[in-house]
Amino acid sequence: MKENTTLWIVTTIIALHFVIGVGLLVYKILGAKSPEKAEQQDESTPS
């Protein structure tokens, strides 16, 4: 029984690590613009 519990804990940690990693990658690729980039784009667009 103890081996089964340990397996579930390890599997859960690996799965959470994978999900959080993918979520961070998606956030970095599609996420909010940093304030510096937003300012640069505002300055480059003619008014």
C-alpha distances in whole Angstrom, upper triangle without the diagonal:
4,5,5,7,9,10,11,13,15,16,17,19,20,21,23,25,26,27,29,30,32,33,35,37,38,39,41,42,43,43,46,49,49,52,54,54,55,58,59,59,61,63,64,64,68,69
4,5,5,6,9,10,11,12,14,15,17,19,20,21,23,25,26,27,29,31,32,33,35,36,37,39,41,42,41,44,47,47,50,52,52,53,56,57,57,59,61,62,63,66,67
4,5,5,6,9,10,11,12,14,15,17,18,20,21,23,24,26,27,29,30,32,33,35,36,38,39,40,40,43,46,46,49,51,50,52,55,55,56,58,60,60,61,65,66
4,5,5,6,9,10,10,12,14,15,16,18,20,21,22,24,26,27,28,30,32,33,34,36,38,39,38,41,44,45,48,50,49,50,53,54,54,56,59,59,60,63,64
4,5,5,6,9,10,11,12,14,15,16,18,20,21,22,24,26,27,28,30,32,33,35,36,37,37,39,42,43,46,47,47,48,51,52,52,54,57,57,58,62,62
4,5,5,6,8,10,11,12,14,15,17,18,20,21,23,24,26,27,29,30,31,33,35,36,36,38,41,41,44,46,46,47,50,51,51,53,55,56,57,60,61
4,5,5,6,8,10,11,12,14,15,17,18,20,21,23,24,26,27,29,30,32,33,34,34,37,40,40,44,45,45,46,49,50,50,52,54,54,55,59,60
4,6,5,6,9,10,10,12,14,15,16,18,20,21,22,24,26,27,28,30,32,32,32,35,38,38,42,43,43,44,47,48,48,50,53,53,53,57,58
4,5,5,6,9,10,11,12,14,15,16,18,20,21,22,24,26,27,28,30,31,31,33,36,36,39,41,41,42,45,46,46,48,51,51,52,56,57
4,5,5,6,9,10,11,12,14,15,16,19,20,21,23,24,26,27,29,30,30,33,35,35,39,40,40,41,44,45,45,47,50,50,51,55,56
4,6,5,6,9,10,11,12,14,15,17,18,20,21,23,24,26,27,28,28,31,34,35,38,40,39,40,43,44,44,46,49,49,49,53,54
4,5,5,6,8,10,10,12,14,15,16,18,20,21,22,24,26,27,26,29,32,33,36,38,37,38,41,42,42,44,47,47,48,51,52
4,5,5,6,9,10,10,12,14,15,16,18,20,21,22,24,25,25,28,30,30,34,35,35,36,39,40,40,42,45,45,46,50,51
4,6,5,6,9,10,10,12,14,15,17,18,20,21,23,24,24,27,30,30,33,35,34,36,39,39,39,42,44,44,45,49,50
4,5,5,6,9,10,11,12,14,15,17,18,20,21,22,22,25,28,29,33,34,33,35,38,38,38,40,43,43,43,47,48
4,5,5,6,8,10,10,12,14,15,16,18,20,21,20,23,26,27,30,32,31,32,35,36,36,38,41,41,41,45,46
4,6,5,6,9,10,11,12,14,15,16,18,20,19,22,25,25,28,30,29,31,34,34,34,37,39,39,40,44,45
4,6,5,6,9,10,11,12,14,15,17,18,18,22,24,25,29,30,29,30,33,34,33,36,38,38,39,43,44
4,5,5,6,9,10,11,12,14,15,16,16,19,22,23,27,29,28,29,32,33,32,34,37,37,37,41,42
4,6,5,6,9,10,10,12,14,15,14,17,20,21,24,26,25,26,29,30,30,32,35,35,36,39,40
4,5,5,6,9,10,11,12,14,14,17,19,20,24,25,24,25,29,29,29,31,34,33,34,38,40
4,5,5,6,9,10,11,12,13,16,19,20,24,25,23,25,28,28,28,30,33,32,33,37,38
4,5,5,6,9,10,10,10,13,16,18,21,23,22,23,26,27,26,28,31,31,31,35,36
4,5,5,6,9,10,9,12,14,15,19,20,19,20,24,24,24,26,29,29,30,33,35
4,5,5,6,8,9,12,14,15,19,20,18,20,23,23,23,26,28,28,29,32,34
4,5,5,6,7,11,13,15,19,20,18,19,23,23,22,24,27,27,27,31,32
4,6,5,4,8,10,12,15,17,16,16,20,21,20,22,25,25,25,29,30
4,6,5,8,9,10,14,15,13,15,18,18,18,21,23,23,24,28,29
4,6,9,10,12,16,16,14,15,19,18,17,20,23,22,23,26,28
4,7,9,12,15,16,14,14,18,18,17,19,22,21,21,25,26
4,7,9,12,14,13,13,16,17,16,18,21,21,21,25,26
4,6,9,12,10,10,13,15,14,15,18,19,19,23,23
4,6,8,6,6,10,11,10,12,15,15,16,20,21
4,5,5,6,9,10,11,13,15,16,17,21,22
4,6,5,6,9,10,11,12,14,16,19,19
4,5,5,6,9,10,11,12,15,18,19
4,5,5,6,9,10,11,13,16,18
4,5,5,6,9,10,11,14,15
4,5,5,6,9,10,13,14
4,5,5,6,9,12,14
4,5,5,6,10,12
4,6,6,8,9
4,6,8,9
4,6,9
4,6
4
